[in-house]
Amino acid sequence: MKFKLAFAALLAASALAPAQAAITVHTGAFLGSVTQYNGFESIGQSYSFPANTPYTEDGITVEYVGTAGIWTDSQIMEGKYSWYENGGGTGYTEVTFGATNAIQFAAGSGWYGGTPVLQYEVLSAGSVIATGSISGISAYTGFGYYGFSGATFDELHLQVQQGGTVFDPGAYEAGAYDAFSIGTPVPEPSSWALMVAGVGVLGVALRRRQAAKA
């Protein structure tokens, strides 16, 4: 009976781990290792990469869905190229990849001043599983790291509006992106604590069971 209760406690502890149930939004670098990377280093042109034309590097495809010319050497996080709708665009950046539970990228904006907001949709097999906004995006030429982890997904829709709280596929926006990375997230301290506690409870129960048999 004690063994069953301990096993149930371990399952409950595992269920509380934040990466198990829903999408976690990250506002800083969080990947422990990278297995796929699109830094736009093979894009091969500065201006203008056309809208509605996919560009793929290391299995990560980026496409501007809407009306915009992409100026790839305007705003750069690292390397020689990046992804920025010159003068802004009407639409959004679509990112597709093989199913994963963690993606990280650099994002900024072409807005001069104001309060740029990153609007996003996270999708799995064509269905939106999370949507929302991240404030505090840098105005012109600045970048920060952002990303998502948790449930399995295979597509992102991204745009940077001047304020607002709703993803709008037809909005005028000015997002800048670089360094899309798929990899393994570093476990949150709370996740480690839950796993250690669960294993500890199970170990105690097993020792008691063995002592009872003896």
MDTraj code that builds the backbone (N, CA, C; nanometers):
import mdtraj as md
import numpy as np

residues = "MET LYS PHE LYS LEU ALA PHE ALA ALA LEU LEU ALA ALA SER ALA LEU ALA PRO ALA GLN ALA ALA ILE THR VAL HIS THR GLY ALA PHE LEU GLY SER VAL THR GLN TYR ASN GLY PHE GLU SER ILE GLY GLN SER TYR SER PHE PRO ALA ASN THR PRO TYR THR GLU ASP GLY ILE THR VAL GLU TYR VAL GLY THR ALA GLY ILE TRP THR ASP SER GLN ILE MET GLU GLY LYS TYR SER TRP TYR GLU ASN GLY GLY GLY THR GLY TYR THR GLU VAL THR PHE GLY ALA THR ASN ALA ILE GLN PHE ALA ALA GLY SER GLY TRP TYR GLY GLY THR PRO VAL LEU GLN TYR GLU VAL LEU SER ALA GLY SER VAL ILE ALA THR GLY SER ILE SER GLY ILE SER ALA TYR THR GLY PHE GLY TYR TYR GLY PHE SER GLY ALA THR PHE ASP GLU LEU HIS LEU GLN VAL GLN GLN GLY GLY THR VAL PHE ASP PRO GLY ALA TYR GLU ALA GLY ALA TYR ASP ALA PHE SER ILE GLY THR PRO VAL PRO GLU PRO SER SER TRP ALA LEU MET VAL ALA GLY VAL GLY VAL LEU GLY VAL ALA LEU ARG ARG ARG GLN ALA ALA LYS ALA".split()
xyz = np.array([
    [0.0825, -0.1198, 0.0000],
    [0.0000, 0.0000, 0.0000],
    [0.0871, 0.1264, 0.0000],
    [0.1924, 0.1233, 0.0877],
    [0.2808, 0.2387, 0.0945],
    [0.3517, 0.2598, -0.0391],
    [0.3893, 0.1485, -0.1038],
    [0.4563, 0.1588, -0.2334],
    [0.3631, 0.2246, -0.3360],
    [0.2359, 0.1850, -0.3363],
    [0.1392, 0.2420, -0.4302],
    [0.1207, 0.3911, -0.4055],
    [0.1146, 0.4300, -0.2770],
    [0.0980, 0.5713, -0.2442],
    [0.2199, 0.6515, -0.2889],
    [0.3392, 0.5951, -0.2691],
    [0.4620, 0.6640, -0.3092],
    [0.4678, 0.6796, -0.4606],
    [0.4272, 0.5734, -0.5329],
    [0.4275, 0.5805, -0.6784],
    [0.3282, 0.6864, -0.7276],
    [0.2127, 0.6944, -0.6610],
    [0.1132, 0.7955, -0.6962],
    [0.1683, 0.9359, -0.6709],
    [0.2462, 0.9518, -0.5626],
    [0.3059, 1.0814, -0.5318],
    [0.4075, 1.1207, -0.6376],
    [0.4845, 1.0211, -0.6865],
    [0.5815, 1.0482, -0.7920],
    [0.5126, 1.0923, -0.9205],
    [0.4035, 1.0261, -0.9551],
    [0.3281, 1.0650, -1.0744],
    [0.2722, 1.2055, -1.0598],
    [0.2234, 1.2384, -0.9422],
    [0.1682, 1.3716, -0.9185],
    [0.2771, 1.4770, -0.9301],
    [0.3960, 1.4476, -0.8769],
    [0.5067, 1.5422, -0.8861],
    [0.5478, 1.5646, -1.0306],
    [0.5512, 1.4573, -1.1093],
    [0.5867, 1.4689, -1.2504],
    [0.4847, 1.5527, -1.3250],
    [0.3583, 1.5370, -1.2910],
    [0.2518, 1.6105, -1.3600],
    [0.2607, 1.7596, -1.3336],
    [0.3255, 1.7997, -1.2234],
    [0.3363, 1.9401, -1.1913],
    [0.4486, 2.0098, -1.2658],
    [0.5375, 1.9355, -1.3307],
    [0.6482, 1.9964, -1.4037],
    [0.5938, 2.0863, -1.5134],
    [0.6369, 2.2141, -1.5220],
    [0.5774, 2.3099, -1.6137],
    [0.5874, 2.2722, -1.7601],
    [0.6897, 2.1956, -1.8010],
    [0.7058, 2.1623, -1.9422],
    [0.6108, 2.0520, -1.9870],
    [0.5376, 1.9910, -1.8969],
    [0.4552, 1.8758, -1.9328],
    [0.3193, 1.9141, -1.9897],
    [0.2644, 2.0299, -1.9492],
    [0.1243, 2.0554, -1.9786],
    [0.0989, 2.1610, -2.0850],
    [0.1759, 2.2698, -2.0873],
    [0.1401, 2.3817, -2.1730],
    [0.2657, 2.4498, -2.2263],
    [0.2445, 2.5476, -2.3127],
    [0.3551, 2.6231, -2.3688],
    [0.4095, 2.7209, -2.2649],
    [0.5414, 2.7201, -2.2474],
    [0.6094, 2.8170, -2.1626],
    [0.6739, 2.9225, -2.2517],
    [0.6528, 3.0496, -2.2203],
    [0.7104, 3.1610, -2.2958],
    [0.8400, 3.2044, -2.2273],
    [0.9477, 3.2132, -2.3030],
    [1.0782, 3.2513, -2.2485],
    [1.1169, 3.3906, -2.2975],
    [1.1698, 3.4724, -2.2085],
    [1.2156, 3.6064, -2.2451],
    [1.3657, 3.6200, -2.2189],
    [1.4374, 3.5160, -2.2508],
    [1.5831, 3.5126, -2.2402],
    [1.6329, 3.3827, -2.2997],
    [1.7627, 3.3731, -2.3242],
    [1.8196, 3.2497, -2.3775],
    [1.7974, 3.1354, -2.2794],
    [1.7526, 3.0195, -2.3284],
    [1.7190, 2.9102, -2.2371],
    [1.7605, 2.7725, -2.2890],
    [1.8111, 2.7615, -2.4109],
    [1.8493, 2.6313, -2.4643],
    [1.9837, 2.5869, -2.4075],
    [1.9895, 2.4604, -2.3696],
    [2.1145, 2.4051, -2.3205],
    [2.2036, 2.3542, -2.4323],
    [2.1433, 2.3132, -2.5440],
    [2.2178, 2.2681, -2.6619],
    [2.1320, 2.2940, -2.7848],
    [2.1955, 2.3064, -2.9002],
    [2.1255, 2.3391, -3.0252],
    [2.1499, 2.2286, -3.1278],
    [2.0416, 2.1807, -3.1893],
    [2.0532, 2.0760, -3.2905],
    [2.0224, 2.1268, -3.4311],
    [1.9461, 2.2356, -3.4436],
    [1.9148, 2.2956, -3.5734],
    [1.9239, 2.4470, -3.5594],
    [1.9676, 2.5129, -3.6678],
    [1.9945, 2.6563, -3.6558],
    [1.9731, 2.7258, -3.7895],
    [1.8953, 2.8331, -3.7908],
    [1.8782, 2.9169, -3.9086],
    [1.9217, 3.0588, -3.8711],
    [2.0433, 3.0934, -3.9123],
    [2.0955, 3.2273, -3.8868],
    [2.1002, 3.3118, -4.0119],
    [2.0358, 3.2636, -4.1209],
    [2.0255, 3.3352, -4.2485],
    [2.1614, 3.3577, -4.3144],
    [2.2606, 3.2770, -4.2789],
    [2.3952, 3.2990, -4.3321],
    [2.4114, 3.2506, -4.4757],
    [2.3169, 3.1724, -4.5265],
    [2.3264, 3.1255, -4.6653],
    [2.2203, 3.1897, -4.7539],
    [2.1563, 3.2934, -4.7045],
    [2.0457, 3.3524, -4.7803],
    [2.0970, 3.4200, -4.9074],
    [2.2191, 3.4728, -4.9041],
    [2.2870, 3.5130, -5.0266],
    [2.2439, 3.6421, -5.0911],
    [2.1666, 3.7261, -5.0235],
    [2.1312, 3.8547, -5.0815],
    [2.0941, 3.9505, -4.9694],
    [2.1147, 4.0779, -4.9932],
    [2.0877, 4.1747, -4.8875],
    [1.9477, 4.2335, -4.8986],
    [1.9037, 4.2672, -5.0190],
    [1.7717, 4.3269, -5.0374],
    [1.7353, 4.3165, -5.1847],
    [1.6200, 4.2679, -5.2165],
    [1.5099, 4.2379, -5.1290],
    [1.4705, 4.0921, -5.1511],
    [1.4741, 4.0129, -5.0455],
    [1.4211, 3.8775, -5.0528],
    [1.2692, 3.8904, -5.0563],
    [1.2029, 3.8271, -5.1531],
    [1.0602, 3.8524, -5.1728],
    [0.9691, 3.7907, -5.0674],
    [0.8551, 3.8552, -5.0461],
    [0.7526, 3.8000, -4.9582],
    [0.6931, 3.6746, -5.0191],
    [0.6313, 3.5929, -4.9353],
    [0.5638, 3.4702, -4.9780],
    [0.6582, 3.3749, -5.0520],
    [0.7844, 3.3778, -5.0098],
    [0.8864, 3.2893, -5.0655],
    [0.9627, 3.2269, -4.9499],
    [0.9577, 3.0947, -4.9347],
    [1.0237, 3.0322, -4.8198],
    [1.1752, 3.0312, -4.8314],
    [1.2411, 3.0450, -4.7180],
    [1.3865, 3.0304, -4.7100],
    [1.4172, 2.9282, -4.6009],
    [1.4946, 2.8245, -4.6345],
    [1.5231, 2.7154, -4.5405],
    [1.6721, 2.7044, -4.5135],
    [1.7055, 2.6881, -4.3875],
    [1.8437, 2.6642, -4.3466],
    [1.8415, 2.5668, -4.2291],
    [1.9094, 2.4543, -4.2437],
    [1.9191, 2.3518, -4.1392],
    [1.7819, 2.3042, -4.0907],
    [1.6876, 2.2889, -4.1849],
    [1.5568, 2.2329, -4.1512],
    [1.4571, 2.3301, -4.0920],
    [1.4942, 2.4585, -4.0783],
    [1.4037, 2.5605, -4.0255],
    [1.3698, 2.6554, -4.1395],
    [1.2408, 2.6632, -4.1753],
    [1.1958, 2.7447, -4.2882],
    [1.1284, 2.8726, -4.2394],
    [1.1690, 2.9848, -4.2987],
    [1.1123, 3.1153, -4.2635],
    [1.0519, 3.1768, -4.3895],
    [0.9329, 3.2347, -4.3749],
    [0.8639, 3.2961, -4.4891],
    [0.7828, 3.4151, -4.4408],
    [0.7869, 3.5251, -4.5173],
    [0.6997, 3.6377, -4.4838],
    [0.5679, 3.6193, -4.5560],
    [0.4605, 3.6066, -4.4810],
    [0.3268, 3.5875, -4.5379],
    [0.2583, 3.7230, -4.5395],
    [0.2487, 3.7837, -4.6574],
    [0.1899, 3.9168, -4.6684],
    [0.2633, 3.9986, -4.7711],
    [0.2776, 4.1269, -4.7437],
    [0.3410, 4.2194, -4.8368],
    [0.4585, 4.2870, -4.7692],
    [0.5797, 4.2533, -4.8112],
    [0.7009, 4.3158, -4.7584],
    [0.8210, 4.2658, -4.8361],
    [0.9208, 4.3499, -4.8473],
    [1.0486, 4.3061, -4.8999],
    [1.1430, 4.2865, -4.7827],
    [1.2113, 4.1734, -4.7786],
    [1.2980, 4.1423, -4.6653],
    [1.4372, 4.2015, -4.6877],
    [1.4818, 4.2837, -4.5931],
    [1.6138, 4.3466, -4.5988],
    [1.7028, 4.2709, -4.5023],
    [1.7872, 4.1828, -4.5559],
    [1.8556, 4.0856, -4.4713],
    [1.9846, 4.1350, -4.4070],
    [2.0362, 4.2519, -4.4500],
    [2.1557, 4.3025, -4.3825],
    [2.1303, 4.4384, -4.3180],
    [2.0051, 4.4631, -4.2805],
    [1.9704, 4.5886, -4.2152],
    [1.9934, 4.5820, -4.0643],
    [1.9259, 4.4884, -3.9986],
    [1.9382, 4.4721, -3.8540],
    [1.9874, 4.3301, -3.8275],
    [2.1009, 4.3173, -3.7610],
    [2.1659, 4.1871, -3.7481],
    [2.2002, 4.1593, -3.6026],
    [2.1629, 4.0393, -3.5563],
    [2.1995, 3.9955, -3.4217],
    [2.3398, 3.9347, -3.4220],
    [2.3670, 3.8519, -3.5233],
    [2.4978, 3.7887, -3.5367],
    [2.5195, 3.7528, -3.6827],
    [2.6461, 3.7297, -3.7199],
    [2.6747, 3.6918, -3.8567],
    [2.6547, 3.8055, -3.9556],
    [2.6179, 3.7696, -4.0784],
    [2.6091, 3.8669, -4.1879],
    [2.4666, 3.9064, -4.2230],
    [2.3705, 3.8159, -4.1972],
    [2.2335, 3.8411, -4.2404],
    [2.1329, 3.8183, -4.1279],
    [2.0146, 3.8729, -4.1477],
    [1.9018, 3.8515, -4.0563],
    [1.7740, 3.8603, -4.1386],
    [1.6615, 3.8851, -4.0733],
    [1.5302, 3.8854, -4.1421],
    [1.4509, 4.0052, -4.0927],
    [1.4308, 4.1031, -4.1810],
    [1.3593, 4.2257, -4.1408],
    [1.2796, 4.2794, -4.2589],
    [1.1508, 4.3056, -4.2356],
    [1.0682, 4.3642, -4.3412],
    [1.1022, 4.5116, -4.3553],
    [1.1738, 4.5448, -4.4588],
    [1.2177, 4.6832, -4.4776],
    [1.0989, 4.7784, -4.4852],
    [1.0988, 4.8765, -4.3962],
    [0.9897, 4.9734, -4.3935],
    [0.8623, 4.9189, -4.3340],
    [0.8708, 4.8009, -4.2759],
    [0.7516, 4.7371, -4.2214],
    [0.6781, 4.6583, -4.3286],
    [0.5843, 4.5772, -4.2860],
    [0.5091, 4.4963, -4.3798],
    [0.3687, 4.4718, -4.3292],
    [0.2824, 4.4285, -4.4182],
    [0.1466, 4.3919, -4.3803],
    [0.1391, 4.2396, -4.3820],
    [0.1382, 4.1790, -4.2630],
    [0.1377, 4.0346, -4.2546],
    [0.2126, 3.9854, -4.1331],
    [0.2871, 3.8745, -4.1498],
    [0.3592, 3.8157, -4.0372],
    [0.4677, 3.7217, -4.0899],
    [0.5624, 3.6893, -4.0044],
    [0.6663, 3.5928, -4.0371],
    [0.6222, 3.4546, -3.9899],
    [0.6252, 3.3588, -4.0806],
    [0.5891, 3.2200, -4.0505],
    [0.7167, 3.1372, -4.0420],
    [0.7293, 3.0599, -3.9345],
    [0.8463, 2.9746, -3.9140],
    [0.7961, 2.8313, -3.9000],
    [0.8462, 2.7407, -3.9828],
    [0.8044, 2.6001, -3.9768],
    [0.9280, 2.5109, -3.9603],
    [0.9074, 2.3956, -3.8969],
    [1.0178, 2.3066, -3.8627],
    [0.9601, 2.1719, -3.8246],
    [1.0455, 2.0734, -3.8052],
    [0.9983, 1.9447, -3.7566],
    [0.9476, 1.9572, -3.6141],
    [0.8564, 1.8705, -3.5765],
    [0.7956, 1.8788, -3.4440],
    [0.9024, 1.8831, -3.3349],
    [0.8876, 1.9780, -3.2430],
    [0.9830, 1.9960, -3.1337],
    [0.9080, 2.0443, -3.0108],
    [0.9779, 2.0536, -2.8983],
    [0.9171, 2.1124, -2.7786],
    [0.9995, 2.2289, -2.7274],
    [1.0906, 2.2826, -2.8133],
    [1.1695, 2.3980, -2.7699],
    [1.2293, 2.4704, -2.8896],
    [1.2029, 2.6003, -2.9012],
    [1.2656, 2.6834, -3.0034],
    [1.3006, 2.8181, -2.9424],
    [1.4135, 2.8717, -2.9828],
    [1.4632, 2.9996, -2.9333],
    [1.5010, 3.0862, -3.0530],
    [1.4869, 3.2182, -3.0412],
    [1.5236, 3.3073, -3.1502],
    [1.5525, 3.4462, -3.0953],
    [1.6188, 3.5280, -3.1768],
    [1.6428, 3.6675, -3.1434],
    [1.5375, 3.7513, -3.2138],
    [1.4811, 3.8488, -3.1444],
    [1.3777, 3.9339, -3.2032],
    [1.4008, 4.0794, -3.1648],
    [1.3733, 4.1657, -3.2601],
    [1.3788, 4.3094, -3.2382],
    [1.2715, 4.3744, -3.3236],
    [1.2895, 4.5007, -3.3597],
    [1.1875, 4.5663, -3.4411],
    [1.2470, 4.6792, -3.5238],
    [1.1697, 4.7217, -3.6214],
    [1.2066, 4.8363, -3.7029],
    [1.1409, 4.9639, -3.6561],
    [1.0658, 4.9569, -3.5473],
    [0.9981, 5.0753, -3.4953],
    [1.0996, 5.1703, -3.4300],
    [1.0856, 5.2987, -3.4573],
    [1.1664, 5.3997, -3.3893],
    [1.0906, 5.4442, -3.2645],
    [1.1406, 5.4080, -3.1473],
    [1.0734, 5.4472, -3.0245],
    [0.9431, 5.3721, -3.0043],
    [0.8574, 5.4260, -2.9178],
    [0.7299, 5.3628, -2.8887],
    [0.7461, 5.2399, -2.8012],
    [0.6484, 5.1519, -2.8080],
    [0.6483, 5.0306, -2.7248],
    [0.6210, 4.9076, -2.8111],
    [0.7184, 4.8629, -2.8889],
    [0.6975, 4.7463, -2.9751],
    [0.6590, 4.6215, -2.8937],
    [0.5630, 4.5458, -2.9469],
    [0.5134, 4.4253, -2.8807],
    [0.5206, 4.3082, -2.9784],
    [0.5805, 4.1979, -2.9349],
    [0.5867, 4.0771, -3.0168],
    [0.4585, 3.9973, -2.9988],
    [0.3822, 3.9839, -3.1080],
    [0.2609, 3.9026, -3.1071],
    [0.2962, 3.7648, -3.1638],
    [0.2370, 3.6605, -3.1093],
    [0.2749, 3.5268, -3.1558],
    [0.1578, 3.4300, -3.1566],
    [0.1713, 3.3302, -3.2420],
    [0.0879, 3.2106, -3.2396],
    [0.1805, 3.0904, -3.2458],
    [0.1555, 2.9909, -3.1632],
    [0.2285, 2.8650, -3.1656],
    [0.1317, 2.7589, -3.2166],
    [0.1743, 2.6818, -3.3184],
    [0.0833, 2.5873, -3.3823],
    [0.1389, 2.4455, -3.3828],
    [0.0482, 2.3500, -3.3848],
    [0.0817, 2.2094, -3.4002],
    [-0.0113, 2.1501, -3.5047],
    [0.0454, 2.0972, -3.6128],
    [-0.0315, 2.0368, -3.7224],
    [-0.1416, 2.1307, -3.7720],
    [-0.1095, 2.2599, -3.7819],
    [-0.2020, 2.3581, -3.8355],
    [-0.2989, 2.4184, -3.7370],
    [-0.3010, 2.3710, -3.6137],
    [-0.3927, 2.4240, -3.5119],
    [-0.3170, 2.5103, -3.4121],
    [-0.3738, 2.6241, -3.3774],
    [-0.3119, 2.7143, -3.2802],
    [-0.3277, 2.6546, -3.1407],
    [-0.2141, 2.6367, -3.0712],
    [-0.2197, 2.5820, -2.9350],
    [-0.1824, 2.6864, -2.8307],
    [-0.1294, 2.8013, -2.8750],
    [-0.1004, 2.9109, -2.7823],
    [-0.0905, 3.0404, -2.8613],
    [-0.1386, 3.1476, -2.8042],
    [-0.1272, 3.2794, -2.8667],
    [-0.1135, 3.3835, -2.7575],
    [-0.0471, 3.4938, -2.7889],
    [-0.0281, 3.5962, -2.6876],
    [0.0662, 3.7046, -2.7351],
    [0.1200, 3.7821, -2.6418],
    [0.2090, 3.8921, -2.6754],
    [0.3183, 3.9049, -2.5709],
    [0.4320, 3.9593, -2.6134],
    [0.5454, 3.9829, -2.5253],
    [0.5842, 4.1293, -2.5405],
    [0.5775, 4.2037, -2.4330],
    [0.6124, 4.3455, -2.4384],
    [0.7613, 4.3644, -2.4126],
    [0.8073, 4.4873, -2.4292],
    [0.9471, 4.5173, -2.4026],
    [1.0421, 4.4847, -2.5153],
    [0.9896, 4.4655, -2.6370],
    [1.0758, 4.4381, -2.7522],
    [1.1552, 4.5645, -2.7862],
    [1.2817, 4.5476, -2.8190],
    [1.3674, 4.6624, -2.8461],
    [1.3214, 4.7396, -2.9689],
    [1.3292, 4.8725, -2.9609],
    [1.3056, 4.9553, -3.0774],
    [1.4279, 4.9441, -3.1689],
    [1.4262, 5.0105, -3.2789],
    [1.5183, 4.9953, -3.3912],
    [1.6609, 4.9547, -3.3523],
    [1.7087, 4.8490, -3.4139],
    [1.8432, 4.7892, -3.4077],
    [1.8711, 4.7042, -3.2833],
    [1.7851, 4.7020, -3.1844],
    [1.8099, 4.6191, -3.0670],
    [1.7485, 4.4805, -3.0807],
    [1.8064, 4.3835, -3.0115],
    [1.7555, 4.2466, -3.0125],
    [1.7536, 4.1903, -2.8706],
    [1.6656, 4.0923, -2.8495],
    [1.6650, 4.0141, -2.7270],
    [1.6317, 3.8705, -2.7639],
    [1.6582, 3.7779, -2.6722],
    [1.6255, 3.6370, -2.6971],
    [1.4876, 3.6037, -2.6421],
    [1.4143, 3.5236, -2.7201],
    [1.2801, 3.4798, -2.6817],
    [1.2619, 3.3355, -2.7280],
    [1.1555, 3.2716, -2.6827],
    [1.1305, 3.1360, -2.7300],
    [1.0154, 3.0703, -2.6594],
    [0.9905, 2.9456, -2.6979],
    [0.8785, 2.8690, -2.6442],
    [0.9234, 2.7264, -2.6178],
    [0.8669, 2.6673, -2.5150],
    [0.8923, 2.5260, -2.4869],
    [0.7684, 2.4660, -2.4241],
    [0.7659, 2.3335, -2.4157],
    [0.6526, 2.2653, -2.3532],
    [0.5914, 2.1632, -2.4448],
    [0.4630, 2.1794, -2.4735],
    [0.3927, 2.0863, -2.5608],
    [0.4588, 2.0843, -2.6993],
    [0.4431, 1.9738, -2.7721],
    [0.5034, 1.9608, -2.9047],
    [0.4363, 2.0539, -3.0052],
    [0.5174, 2.1224, -3.0868],
    [0.4649, 2.2152, -3.1878],
    [0.5582, 2.2150, -3.3076],
    [0.5116, 2.2695, -3.4214],
    [0.5914, 2.2658, -3.5440],
    [0.5830, 2.3926, -3.6281],
    [0.5259, 2.5002, -3.5717],
    [0.5094, 2.6225, -3.6509],
    [0.4919, 2.7425, -3.5573],
    [0.5468, 2.8575, -3.5992],
    [0.5275, 2.9841, -3.5281],
    [0.4800, 3.0901, -3.6259],
    [0.3947, 3.1792, -3.5786],
    [0.3601, 3.3012, -3.6509],
    [0.4031, 3.4183, -3.5632],
    [0.4814, 3.5111, -3.6190],
    [0.5387, 3.6196, -3.5400],
    [0.5183, 3.7537, -3.6101],
    [0.4899, 3.8559, -3.5311],
    [0.4845, 3.9918, -3.5837],
    [0.5114, 4.0882, -3.4682],
    [0.5645, 4.2057, -3.5001],
    [0.5911, 4.3071, -3.3977],
    [0.5092, 4.4306, -3.4301],
    [0.4053, 4.4512, -3.3503],
    [0.3181, 4.5661, -3.3667],
    [0.3604, 4.6769, -3.2708],
    [0.3061, 4.7952, -3.2943],
    [0.3296, 4.9066, -3.2040],
    [0.2174, 4.9060, -3.1004],
    [0.2356, 4.8255, -2.9946],
    [0.1307, 4.8072, -2.8953],
    [0.0320, 4.7016, -2.9415],
    [-0.0828, 4.6976, -2.8759],
    [-0.1836, 4.5986, -2.9107],
    [-0.1618, 4.4680, -2.8377],
    [-0.2639, 4.3837, -2.8337],
    [-0.2544, 4.2573, -2.7608],
    [-0.3058, 4.1381, -2.8397],
    [-0.3406, 4.1572, -2.9669],
    [-0.4006, 4.0486, -3.0439],
    [-0.3212, 4.0238, -3.1709],
    [-0.2865, 3.8963, -3.1962],
    [-0.2216, 3.8613, -3.3219],
    [-0.3195, 3.8868, -3.4360],
    [-0.2746, 3.9635, -3.5369],
    [-0.3596, 3.9984, -3.6506],
    [-0.2813, 3.9683, -3.7788],
    [-0.3213, 3.8660, -3.8558],
    [-0.2452, 3.8274, -3.9760],
    [-0.2391, 3.9368, -4.0817],
    [-0.3257, 4.0393, -4.0714],
    [-0.3244, 4.1474, -4.1689],
    [-0.2744, 4.2786, -4.1126],
    [-0.2071, 4.2753, -3.9987],
    [-0.1625, 4.3984, -3.9333],
    [-0.0387, 4.4571, -4.0009],
    [-0.0233, 4.5877, -3.9887],
    [0.1024, 4.6514, -4.0286],
    [0.1999, 4.6322, -3.9140],
    [0.3167, 4.5800, -3.9442],
    [0.4111, 4.5474, -3.8368],
    [0.5542, 4.5578, -3.8884],
    [0.6506, 4.5471, -3.7946],
    [0.7910, 4.5630, -3.8330],
    [0.8788, 4.4782, -3.7420],
    [0.8759, 4.3477, -3.7635],
    [0.9563, 4.2563, -3.6824],
    [1.0911, 4.2285, -3.7453],
    [1.1922, 4.2096, -3.6619],
    [1.3263, 4.1708, -3.7066],
    [1.3671, 4.0455, -3.6302],
    [1.4262, 3.9468, -3.6999],
    [1.4554, 3.8175, -3.6379],
    [1.5918, 3.7648, -3.6815],
    [1.6490, 3.6831, -3.5961],
    [1.7758, 3.6187, -3.6266],
    [1.7899, 3.4965, -3.5361],
    [1.8830, 3.4091, -3.5720],
    [1.9265, 3.2998, -3.4844],
    [1.8139, 3.2092, -3.4347],
    [1.7304, 3.1599, -3.5267],
    [1.6299, 3.0601, -3.4877],
    [1.7010, 2.9302, -3.4516],
    [1.6752, 2.8785, -3.3328],
    [1.7474, 2.7613, -3.2817],
    [1.6509, 2.6609, -3.2218],
    [1.6664, 2.5353, -3.2610],
    [1.5911, 2.4255, -3.2001],
    [1.6896, 2.3434, -3.1177],
    [1.6506, 2.3049, -3.0001],
    [1.7424, 2.2290, -2.9164],
    [1.6771, 2.1766, -2.7904],
    [1.7593, 2.1549, -2.6893],
    [1.7137, 2.0989, -2.5626],
    [1.7142, 2.2070, -2.4558],
    [1.6001, 2.2330, -2.3930],
    [1.5968, 2.3377, -2.2901],
    [1.6679, 2.2952, -2.1630],
    [1.7264, 2.3923, -2.0947],
    [1.7822, 2.3678, -1.9621],
    [1.6657, 2.3515, -1.8661],
    [1.6591, 2.2436, -1.7858],
    [1.5461, 2.2257, -1.6931],
    [1.5350, 2.3414, -1.5943],
    [1.4117, 2.3837, -1.5684],
    [1.3881, 2.4860, -1.4666],
    [1.4241, 2.4303, -1.3298],
    [1.4737, 2.5150, -1.2379],
    [1.5051, 2.4681, -1.1026],
    [1.3883, 2.3983, -1.0345],
    [1.2656, 2.4485, -1.0580],
    [1.1483, 2.3871, -0.9955],
    [1.1253, 2.2462, -1.0488],
    [1.1568, 2.2244, -1.1785],
    [1.1397, 2.0917, -1.2370],
    [1.2381, 1.9934, -1.1752],
    [1.3641, 2.0384, -1.1588],
    [1.4634, 1.9541, -1.0956],
    [1.4210, 1.9171, -0.9543],
    [1.3701, 2.0166, -0.8798],
    [1.3304, 1.9916, -0.7413],
    [1.2188, 1.8886, -0.7334],
    [1.1221, 1.8990, -0.8234],
    [1.0106, 1.8039, -0.8238],
    [1.0581, 1.6636, -0.8580],
    [1.1478, 1.6535, -0.9567],
    [1.1972, 1.5215, -0.9956],
    [1.2792, 1.4573, -0.8844],
    [1.3657, 1.5373, -0.8202],
    [1.4472, 1.4851, -0.7108],
    [1.3600, 1.4407, -0.5943],
    [1.2587, 1.5224, -0.5620],
    [1.1683, 1.4872, -0.4523],
    [1.0922, 1.3594, -0.4835],
    [1.0462, 1.3461, -0.6078],
    [0.9716, 1.2267, -0.6459],
    [1.0565, 1.1014, -0.6389],
    [1.1806, 1.1101, -0.6877],
    [1.2708, 0.9948, -0.6823],
    [1.3041, 0.9605, -0.5377],
    [1.3192, 1.0635, -0.4551],
    [1.3480, 1.0392, -0.3141],
    [1.2360, 0.9659, -0.2446],
    [1.1119, 1.0076, -0.2708],
    [0.9952, 0.9416, -0.2107],
    [0.9882, 0.7961, -0.2547],
    [1.0125, 0.7725, -0.3843],
    [1.0075, 0.6358, -0.4356],
    [1.1172, 0.5495, -0.3721],
    [1.2375, 0.6084, -0.3543],
    [1.3473, 0.5341, -0.2933],
    [1.3170, 0.4927, -0.1507],
    [1.2589, 0.5848, -0.0731],
    [1.2211, 0.5535, 0.0656],
    [1.1197, 0.4406, 0.0685],
    [1.0200, 0.4478, -0.0216],
    [0.9157, 0.3448, -0.0247],
    [0.9744, 0.2077, -0.0586],
    [1.0700, 0.2042, -0.1528],
    [1.1308, 0.0767, -0.1908],
    [1.2125, 0.0176, -0.0760],
    [1.2847, 0.1038, -0.0046],
    [1.3633, 0.0547, 0.1094],
    [1.2720, -0.0029, 0.2185],
    [1.1609, 0.0655, 0.2450],
    [1.0663, 0.0165, 0.3467],
    [1.0037, -0.1165, 0.3054],
    [0.9761, -0.1271, 0.1744],
    [0.9160, -0.2508, 0.1254],
    [1.0131, -0.3676, 0.1413],
    [1.1410, -0.3412, 0.1088],
    [1.2425, -0.4457, 0.1207],
    [1.2633, -0.4838, 0.2675],
    [1.2607, -0.3845, 0.3579],
    [1.2774, -0.4125, 0.5018],
    [1.1612, -0.4936, 0.5549],
    [1.0399, -0.4628, 0.5040],
    [0.9210, -0.5365, 0.5505],
    [0.9279, -0.6836, 0.5083],
    [0.9813, -0.7096, 0.3882],
    [0.9943, -0.8467, 0.3399],
    [1.0964, -0.9234, 0.4209],
    [1.2040, -0.8534, 0.4614],
    [1.3102, -0.9179, 0.5398],
    [1.2583, -0.9562, 0.6795],
])
top = md.Topology()
chain = top.add_chain()
for i, resn in enumerate(residues, 1):
    res = top.add_residue(resn, chain, resSeq=i)
    for name in ("N", "CA", "C"):
        top.add_atom(name, md.element.get_by_symbol(name[0]), res)
traj = md.Trajectory(xyz[None], top)
